């Protein structure tokens, strides 16, 4: 359904060079785009939620090599 899947890894390009892993994709009524829950690879207790459009447009994240 989406071009982004759970387990995909993204390199944060702003404010550091952390790798973030897609943990969940949530389709919510109040957002035009699904929301993506990310966990930092080296500190999985650190999480953030971004719109699917942020990852598609490469706004602060680029797909990391598996």
C-alpha positions in Angstrom: 0.0 0.0 0.0 2.8 2.5 0.9 6.3 2.8 -0.5 7.5 2.9 3.1 7.4 -0.2 5.3 7.9 -1.2 8.9 11.6 -1.9 9.4 12.8 0.6 6.8 15.8 2.7 8.1 16.2 6.4 7.6 19.2 8.6 8.1 18.5 11.9 9.9 20.1 14.7 7.9 19.4 17.6 10.2 20.8 18.0 13.7 22.9 14.8 13.6 23.5 11.6 11.8 21.2 9.2 13.6 19.5 6.3 12.0 15.7 6.0 12.7 13.7 2.8 12.1 10.0 2.7 11.0 8.1 1.0 13.8 4.5 1.7 12.9 2.4 3.3 10.1 -0.9 4.8 11.3 -3.6 5.9 9.0 -5.5 8.6 11.0 -8.6 10.5 10.0 -7.3 13.9 10.9 -4.3 13.7 8.7 -4.2 13.7 4.9 -1.1 11.5 5.1 -0.5 8.5 7.4 1.7 9.0 10.4 5.0 7.2 10.7 6.4 6.2 14.2 10.2 6.1 14.2 12.6 4.8 16.9 16.2 5.7 17.0 18.3 2.6 16.1 20.9 3.0 18.8 18.5 4.3 21.5 15.1 2.7 20.7 13.5 4.4 23.7 13.8 7.7 21.7 10.9 8.0 19.3 9.3 10.5 17.0 6.3 10.7 14.7 6.4 12.2 11.3 4.0 12.4 8.3 4.5 10.0 5.5 5.0 13.1 3.3 8.1 14.1 5.3 9.8 10.8 4.4 8.7 10.9 0.8 9.9 14.4 0.3 13.2 13.7 2.1 12.6 16.6 4.5 15.3 15.9 7.1 15.5 12.1 6.4 16.9 10.0 3.6 16.5 6.2 3.2 19.6 4.4 4.7 21.2 1.5 3.0 19.9 -1.8 4.5 
